Amino acid sequence: MAAEVLQNEPHCFIASSSSIDRPFKLLVQKETFLIDAESMSRISPIFNVMCFGKDFEKMDLSREIVDEKSNDIDCFLRAVHDTSMINSTNFALVLRLSNKYQVDPVIEACQNFIIRQHLDVLRADEILTMLIAAFEHHCKKEVVQKLIKRLASEGNSVFTKLKISRYLPAQVYGSVISTSMNLNQIKEHEQMNGHVLKMERSKIRWRQSVCEECKSVAECANCEECKKTVCRNHLSKFKCSSDYGTKLAADLKKKIVDFEWQD
């Protein structure tokens, strides 16, 4: 099999300006990948063993990888060579192989991609895939939290469609659901104009009543702080005399995502 692989033109992952003494071949399926053993060994203890083990002769600097696909190795090595090519499509793959081969600079690049990325432009299924990978490979808490918050913004209909309860670990699933509830509650608080209105299932409880401001019968809500009953129109015109509601909304925004790594 190795001889057959070597018949193909190798994919070169050595910078053209580099001067190296030890080019190394990775044989994957029917593809050959030529890498710089020196530079790879500096960023990966696994590649250090692979490329400089005692079982290699000077004229046979190669290793066959039998448990990965050639396309996956190609994508991974391209990311090692240029981390700017990491995107939502290859994130999970690059992160998995970076962890497998302990390539810390690329792991860091994967996490930085999430931290810098404007996640609202990505589809919910892409977020779900990246969240699963980020949790599985123990990314930084801020990375996992950002992905949880983005997925939580989708709502219950998307959760059902993507079957997140089936694919997400229990800890992450619980965090997505609680974050979704927090986001809904924040939206409601933003409509309260500083009031603390009675709520049902994270929604303002509106009831037919007499508004204390306009004295007309309309859909009204009761403030638990100033004790007023106001309609929708007057809610936006008259701010609550207490600042408790404003502080409550601010506190909610500070702890939207409840997620901690469990030891």
C-alpha positions as a Markdown table, in Angstrom:
| # | Residue | x | y | z |
|---|---|---|---|---|
| 1 | Met | 0.0 | 0.0 | 0.0 |
| 2 | Ala | 2.8 | 2.4 | 0.9 |
| 3 | Ala | 4.5 | 1.9 | -2.5 |
| 4 | Glu | 1.2 | 2.6 | -4.3 |
| 5 | Val | 0.7 | 5.8 | -2.3 |
| 6 | Leu | 4.2 | 7.0 | -3.2 |
| 7 | Gln | 3.3 | 6.9 | -6.9 |
| 8 | Asn | 1.2 | 10.1 | -6.5 |
| 9 | Glu | 2.5 | 13.6 | -6.6 |
| 10 | Pro | 2.9 | 14.6 | -2.9 |
| 11 | His | 1.0 | 17.6 | -1.4 |
| 12 | Cys | 3.7 | 19.9 | -0.2 |
| 13 | Phe | 3.2 | 21.7 | 3.1 |
| 14 | Ile | 6.6 | 23.4 | 3.2 |
| 15 | Ala | 7.0 | 27.1 | 2.5 |
| 16 | Ser | 8.9 | 27.7 | -0.7 |
| 17 | Ser | 11.3 | 30.0 | 1.0 |
| 18 | Ser | 12.1 | 27.4 | 3.7 |
| 19 | Ser | 15.4 | 25.5 | 3.7 |
| 20 | Ile | 15.0 | 22.2 | 5.4 |
| 21 | Asp | 17.2 | 19.1 | 6.0 |
| 22 | Arg | 14.4 | 16.7 | 6.9 |
| 23 | Pro | 11.3 | 16.6 | 4.7 |
| 24 | Phe | 8.9 | 14.0 | 6.0 |
| 25 | Lys | 6.1 | 12.1 | 4.2 |
| 26 | Leu | 2.7 | 11.3 | 5.6 |
| 27 | Leu | 1.0 | 8.6 | 3.8 |
| 28 | Val | -2.8 | 8.7 | 4.0 |
| 29 | Gln | -5.0 | 6.4 | 1.9 |
| 30 | Lys | -3.7 | 7.1 | -1.7 |
| 31 | Glu | -2.2 | 10.5 | -0.9 |
| 32 | Thr | 1.2 | 11.7 | 0.1 |
| 33 | Phe | 1.7 | 14.8 | 2.2 |
| 34 | Leu | 5.2 | 16.3 | 2.5 |
| 35 | Ile | 5.8 | 18.2 | 5.7 |
| 36 | Asp | 8.6 | 20.0 | 7.5 |
| 37 | Ala | 9.5 | 17.6 | 10.3 |
| 38 | Glu | 11.5 | 20.3 | 12.2 |
| 39 | Ser | 8.7 | 22.9 | 12.3 |
| 40 | Met | 5.9 | 20.3 | 13.0 |
| 41 | Ser | 7.9 | 18.8 | 15.9 |
| 42 | Arg | 8.2 | 22.2 | 17.5 |
| 43 | Ile | 4.5 | 22.7 | 17.7 |
| 44 | Ser | 3.4 | 19.1 | 18.4 |
| 45 | Pro | 4.8 | 16.5 | 20.7 |
| 46 | Ile | 3.0 | 13.8 | 18.7 |
| 47 | Phe | 4.6 | 14.9 | 15.4 |
| 48 | Asn | 7.9 | 15.0 | 17.2 |
| 49 | Val | 7.6 | 11.3 | 18.0 |
| 50 | Met | 6.2 | 10.6 | 14.6 |
| 51 | Cys | 9.0 | 12.3 | 12.7 |
| 52 | Phe | 12.0 | 11.7 | 14.9 |
| 53 | Gly | 11.3 | 8.2 | 16.3 |
| 54 | Lys | 14.2 | 5.8 | 16.4 |
| 55 | Asp | 12.5 | 3.4 | 14.0 |
| 56 | Phe | 13.2 | 5.5 | 10.9 |
| 57 | Glu | 16.1 | 5.1 | 8.6 |
| 58 | Lys | 17.6 | 8.1 | 6.9 |
| 59 | Met | 16.2 | 7.1 | 3.5 |
| 60 | Asp | 12.7 | 6.3 | 4.6 |
| 61 | Leu | 11.3 | 9.3 | 6.4 |
| 62 | Ser | 7.7 | 8.5 | 6.2 |
| 63 | Arg | 4.7 | 7.5 | 8.3 |
| 64 | Glu | 1.4 | 6.0 | 7.3 |
| 65 | Ile | -1.8 | 7.3 | 9.0 |
| 66 | Val | -4.4 | 4.6 | 8.7 |
| 67 | Asp | -7.2 | 6.0 | 10.9 |
| 68 | Glu | -7.9 | 9.3 | 9.1 |
| 69 | Lys | -9.1 | 10.3 | 5.6 |
| 70 | Ser | -6.8 | 12.0 | 3.2 |
| 71 | Asn | -9.2 | 15.0 | 2.8 |
| 72 | Asp | -9.3 | 15.5 | 6.5 |
| 73 | Ile | -5.5 | 15.5 | 6.9 |
| 74 | Asp | -5.2 | 17.8 | 3.9 |
| 75 | Cys | -7.6 | 20.3 | 5.6 |
| 76 | Phe | -5.8 | 20.0 | 8.9 |
| 77 | Leu | -2.3 | 20.6 | 7.4 |
| 78 | Arg | -3.6 | 23.6 | 5.5 |
| 79 | Ala | -4.9 | 25.0 | 8.8 |
| 80 | Val | -1.5 | 24.4 | 10.4 |
| 81 | His | 0.1 | 26.2 | 7.5 |
| 82 | Asp | -2.4 | 29.1 | 7.5 |
| 83 | Thr | -4.8 | 29.4 | 10.5 |
| 84 | Ser | -6.8 | 32.1 | 8.7 |
| 85 | Met | -8.5 | 29.3 | 6.6 |
| 86 | Ile | -10.3 | 28.0 | 9.7 |
| 87 | Asn | -14.1 | 28.6 | 9.3 |
| 88 | Ser | -17.4 | 27.3 | 10.5 |
| 89 | Thr | -17.4 | 24.4 | 8.0 |
| 90 | Asn | -14.0 | 23.0 | 9.0 |
| 91 | Phe | -13.9 | 24.2 | 12.7 |
| 92 | Ala | -14.9 | 20.8 | 14.2 |
| 93 | Leu | -12.5 | 18.8 | 12.0 |
| 94 | Val | -9.5 | 21.1 | 12.6 |
| 95 | Leu | -10.2 | 21.3 | 16.3 |
| 96 | Arg | -10.4 | 17.5 | 16.6 |
| 97 | Leu | -7.2 | 16.8 | 14.8 |
| 98 | Ser | -5.4 | 19.6 | 16.5 |
| 99 | Asn | -6.3 | 18.0 | 19.8 |
| 100 | Lys | -5.4 | 14.5 | 18.6 |
| 101 | Tyr | -1.9 | 15.7 | 17.5 |
| 102 | Gln | -1.6 | 18.2 | 20.4 |
| 103 | Val | -1.0 | 21.2 | 18.1 |
| 104 | Asp | -1.6 | 24.0 | 20.6 |
| 105 | Pro | -1.2 | 27.0 | 18.3 |
| 106 | Val | -4.0 | 25.7 | 16.0 |
| 107 | Ile | -6.2 | 24.8 | 19.0 |
| 108 | Glu | -5.8 | 28.4 | 20.1 |
| 109 | Ala | -6.5 | 29.6 | 16.5 |
| 110 | Cys | -9.8 | 27.6 | 16.5 |
| 111 | Gln | -10.9 | 29.2 | 19.8 |
| 112 | Asn | -9.9 | 32.7 | 18.6 |
| 113 | Phe | -12.0 | 32.1 | 15.5 |
| 114 | Ile | -15.1 | 31.7 | 17.7 |
| 115 | Ile | -14.2 | 34.7 | 19.9 |
| 116 | Arg | -13.7 | 37.0 | 16.9 |
| 117 | Gln | -16.5 | 35.6 | 14.7 |
| 118 | His | -19.8 | 37.4 | 14.4 |
| 119 | Leu | -21.9 | 34.3 | 15.0 |
| 120 | Asp | -25.3 | 35.8 | 14.0 |
| 121 | Val | -24.3 | 35.4 | 10.3 |
| 122 | Leu | -24.0 | 31.6 | 10.8 |
| 123 | Arg | -26.7 | 29.0 | 10.5 |
| 124 | Ala | -28.1 | 27.3 | 13.7 |
| 125 | Asp | -26.9 | 23.9 | 12.5 |
| 126 | Glu | -23.3 | 25.3 | 12.1 |
| 127 | Ile | -23.5 | 26.7 | 15.6 |
| 128 | Leu | -24.7 | 23.3 | 17.0 |
| 129 | Thr | -21.8 | 21.4 | 15.3 |
| 130 | Met | -19.2 | 23.9 | 16.6 |
| 131 | Leu | -20.7 | 23.8 | 20.1 |
| 132 | Ile | -20.6 | 20.0 | 20.2 |
| 133 | Ala | -16.9 | 20.1 | 19.2 |
| 134 | Ala | -16.0 | 23.0 | 21.5 |
| 135 | Phe | -17.5 | 21.1 | 24.5 |
| 136 | Glu | -16.0 | 17.7 | 23.5 |
| 137 | His | -12.5 | 19.2 | 23.2 |
| 138 | His | -12.8 | 21.4 | 26.3 |
| 139 | Cys | -12.4 | 24.8 | 24.7 |
| 140 | Lys | -12.2 | 27.9 | 26.9 |
| 141 | Lys | -15.4 | 28.7 | 28.9 |
| 142 | Glu | -15.9 | 32.0 | 27.0 |
| 143 | Val | -15.9 | 30.1 | 23.7 |
| 144 | Val | -18.5 | 27.6 | 24.8 |
| 145 | Gln | -20.6 | 30.3 | 26.4 |
| 146 | Lys | -20.6 | 32.4 | 23.2 |
| 147 | Leu | -21.8 | 29.4 | 21.2 |
| 148 | Ile | -24.4 | 28.6 | 23.8 |
| 149 | Lys | -25.8 | 32.1 | 23.8 |
| 150 | Arg | -25.9 | 32.2 | 20.0 |
| 151 | Leu | -27.8 | 28.8 | 19.8 |
| 152 | Ala | -30.1 | 29.9 | 22.6 |
| 153 | Ser | -31.2 | 32.9 | 20.6 |
| 154 | Glu | -32.9 | 30.6 | 18.0 |
| 155 | Gly | -35.8 | 29.5 | 20.2 |
| 156 | Asn | -37.8 | 26.3 | 20.8 |
| 157 | Ser | -38.9 | 25.7 | 17.2 |
| 158 | Val | -35.3 | 25.5 | 16.0 |
| 159 | Phe | -34.3 | 23.4 | 19.1 |
| 160 | Thr | -36.9 | 20.9 | 18.1 |
| 161 | Lys | -35.9 | 20.9 | 14.4 |
| 162 | Leu | -32.2 | 20.4 | 15.2 |
| 163 | Lys | -33.0 | 17.8 | 18.0 |
| 164 | Ile | -30.5 | 19.5 | 20.3 |
| 165 | Ser | -31.7 | 17.4 | 23.3 |
| 166 | Arg | -30.4 | 14.3 | 21.4 |
| 167 | Tyr | -27.1 | 15.7 | 20.2 |
| 168 | Leu | -26.0 | 18.0 | 23.1 |
| 169 | Pro | -24.6 | 16.7 | 26.4 |
| 170 | Ala | -27.0 | 17.2 | 29.3 |
| 171 | Gln | -24.9 | 20.0 | 30.8 |
| 172 | Val | -24.8 | 22.0 | 27.6 |
| 173 | Tyr | -28.4 | 21.3 | 26.7 |
| 174 | Gly | -29.5 | 22.6 | 30.1 |
| 175 | Ser | -27.4 | 25.7 | 29.7 |
| 176 | Val | -28.9 | 26.4 | 26.2 |
| 177 | Ile | -32.5 | 26.1 | 27.6 |
| 178 | Ser | -31.8 | 28.3 | 30.6 |
| 179 | Thr | -30.0 | 30.9 | 28.4 |
| 180 | Ser | -33.0 | 30.9 | 26.0 |
| 181 | Met | -35.3 | 31.6 | 29.0 |
| 182 | Asn | -33.0 | 34.4 | 30.2 |
| 183 | Leu | -32.9 | 36.0 | 26.7 |
| 184 | Asn | -36.7 | 35.9 | 26.6 |
| 185 | Gln | -36.9 | 37.5 | 30.0 |
| 186 | Ile | -34.5 | 40.2 | 29.1 |
| 187 | Lys | -36.6 | 41.1 | 26.0 |
| 188 | Glu | -39.7 | 41.4 | 28.3 |
| 189 | His | -37.8 | 43.6 | 30.8 |
| 190 | Glu | -36.6 | 45.9 | 28.0 |
| 191 | Gln | -40.3 | 46.6 | 27.3 |
| 192 | Met | -41.1 | 47.4 | 30.9 |
| 193 | Asn | -39.6 | 50.9 | 31.1 |
| 194 | Gly | -38.1 | 50.2 | 34.5 |
| 195 | His | -41.2 | 48.7 | 35.9 |
| 196 | Val | -41.3 | 45.2 | 37.4 |
| 197 | Leu | -44.4 | 43.7 | 35.8 |
| 198 | Lys | -46.0 | 40.4 | 36.8 |
| 199 | Met | -45.0 | 37.7 | 34.4 |
| 200 | Glu | -46.1 | 34.2 | 33.3 |
| 201 | Arg | -43.8 | 31.8 | 31.5 |
| 202 | Ser | -41.3 | 34.6 | 30.9 |
| 203 | Lys | -43.9 | 36.8 | 29.3 |
| 204 | Ile | -45.6 | 40.0 | 30.7 |
| 205 | Arg | -49.0 | 39.1 | 32.1 |
| 206 | Trp | -51.5 | 41.4 | 30.3 |
| 207 | Arg | -55.1 | 41.5 | 31.6 |
| 208 | Gln | -58.2 | 43.5 | 30.8 |
| 209 | Ser | -58.3 | 46.2 | 33.5 |
| 210 | Val | -58.6 | 50.0 | 34.1 |
| 211 | Cys | -55.4 | 51.9 | 33.4 |
| 212 | Glu | -54.6 | 54.2 | 36.3 |
| 213 | Glu | -53.2 | 56.8 | 33.9 |
| 214 | Cys | -55.8 | 57.1 | 31.1 |
| 215 | Lys | -58.7 | 55.6 | 33.2 |
| 216 | Ser | -59.8 | 53.5 | 30.2 |
| 217 | Val | -60.3 | 49.7 | 30.0 |
| 218 | Ala | -57.4 | 48.1 | 28.1 |
| 219 | Glu | -54.8 | 45.4 | 28.3 |
| 220 | Cys | -52.9 | 46.3 | 31.4 |
| 221 | Ala | -50.1 | 45.0 | 33.6 |
| 222 | Asn | -49.3 | 45.5 | 37.3 |
| 223 | Cys | -46.0 | 46.8 | 38.5 |
| 224 | Glu | -44.8 | 45.2 | 41.7 |
| 225 | Glu | -42.7 | 48.2 | 42.7 |
| 226 | Cys | -44.8 | 51.3 | 42.1 |
| 227 | Lys | -48.0 | 49.3 | 42.5 |
| 228 | Lys | -49.5 | 50.9 | 39.4 |
| 229 | Thr | -51.7 | 49.3 | 36.8 |
| 230 | Val | -50.9 | 50.7 | 33.3 |
| 231 | Cys | -51.9 | 49.9 | 29.7 |
| 232 | Arg | -49.4 | 49.2 | 26.9 |
| 233 | Asn | -49.4 | 52.9 | 25.7 |
| 234 | His | -48.8 | 54.4 | 29.1 |
| 235 | Leu | -46.1 | 51.8 | 30.0 |
| 236 | Ser | -43.7 | 53.4 | 27.5 |
| 237 | Lys | -44.6 | 57.0 | 28.6 |
| 238 | Phe | -44.2 | 56.6 | 32.4 |
| 239 | Lys | -41.1 | 55.2 | 33.9 |
| 240 | Cys | -41.2 | 53.4 | 37.2 |
| 241 | Ser | -40.4 | 55.5 | 40.3 |
| 242 | Ser | -38.2 | 52.7 | 41.6 |
| 243 | Asp | -34.9 | 51.7 | 40.0 |
| 244 | Tyr | -35.2 | 48.1 | 41.0 |
| 245 | Gly | -36.5 | 47.0 | 37.6 |
| 246 | Thr | -33.6 | 48.6 | 35.8 |
| 247 | Lys | -31.1 | 47.0 | 38.1 |
| 248 | Leu | -32.8 | 43.6 | 37.7 |
| 249 | Ala | -32.5 | 43.9 | 33.9 |
| 250 | Ala | -28.9 | 44.9 | 34.1 |
| 251 | Asp | -28.1 | 41.9 | 36.4 |
| 252 | Leu | -29.8 | 39.5 | 34.0 |
| 253 | Lys | -27.6 | 40.7 | 31.1 |
| 254 | Lys | -24.5 | 40.1 | 33.2 |
| 255 | Lys | -25.3 | 36.4 | 33.7 |
| 256 | Ile | -27.2 | 35.4 | 30.6 |
| 257 | Val | -25.3 | 32.2 | 30.1 |
| 258 | Asp | -25.0 | 29.8 | 33.1 |
| 259 | Phe | -22.2 | 27.5 | 32.2 |
| 260 | Glu | -19.2 | 26.3 | 34.2 |
| 261 | Trp | -16.8 | 23.5 | 33.4 |
| 262 | Gln | -17.4 | 20.6 | 35.7 |
| 263 | Asp | -14.4 | 19.0 | 37.3 |
